[in-house]
Amino acid sequence: MQDGYARITDALRELNAKNEQSAKRLKEISAKCNRPAGLLSNILESLYKDGTIKKVSKNGQSLYYLPNK
């Protein structure tokens, strides 16, 4: 499962998702990672709870990005 975590964080870096304005949808992350959306959804929630990524809602959709640390 750790490979999945690394793939998502790498994909968010490659997609340049650094703040709320550049946050990405699950569909975009899934396309970049080449993983099923259901699996990514679970991993994204876990990363969000850990504080590794941030989540915002816009127009009823969840968007994800890597916060500056």
C-alpha positions in Angstrom: 0.0 0.0 0.0 2.9 2.4 0.6 3.6 2.3 -3.1 0.1 3.8 -3.6 0.8 6.6 -1.2 4.1 7.5 -3.0 2.4 7.4 -6.4 -0.3 9.8 -5.3 2.1 12.3 -3.8 4.3 12.1 -6.8 1.3 12.5 -9.1 0.2 15.6 -7.2 3.8 17.1 -7.5 3.8 16.3 -11.3 0.4 17.9 -11.7 1.7 20.9 -9.8 -1.1 20.8 -7.2 0.5 23.1 -4.6 -2.4 25.2 -3.4 -6.2 25.5 -3.4 -6.2 27.2 -6.8 -4.2 24.4 -8.5 -5.9 21.5 -6.6 -6.8 18.4 -8.7 -9.9 16.2 -8.9 -9.8 12.5 -8.2 -10.3 11.8 -12.0 -7.1 13.8 -12.9 -5.1 12.1 -10.2 -6.4 8.7 -11.2 -5.4 9.3 -14.8 -1.9 10.3 -13.8 -1.4 7.4 -11.4 -3.1 4.8 -13.7 -5.0 3.4 -10.8 -8.7 2.8 -10.2 -10.6 5.7 -8.7 -12.0 3.6 -5.8 -8.6 2.6 -4.6 -7.3 6.1 -4.9 -10.3 7.5 -3.0 -9.4 5.4 0.0 -5.7 6.3 -0.1 -6.5 10.0 -0.6 -8.7 10.0 2.5 -6.0 8.3 4.5 -3.4 10.8 3.4 -5.8 13.6 4.2 -6.4 12.3 7.7 -2.6 12.0 8.2 -2.2 15.6 7.1 0.0 14.7 4.1 -2.4 16.3 1.7 -5.1 18.9 1.9 -8.7 18.6 0.6 -11.1 21.4 -0.5 -14.6 21.2 -1.9 -15.6 23.3 -4.9 -18.8 23.0 -6.8 -19.6 19.7 -4.9 -16.3 18.1 -5.9 -13.4 17.2 -3.7 -10.0 18.6 -4.8 -6.7 17.6 -3.4 -3.3 19.3 -3.2 0.1 19.1 -1.4 0.5 21.8 1.2 3.7 23.8 1.5 5.7 22.5 4.4 
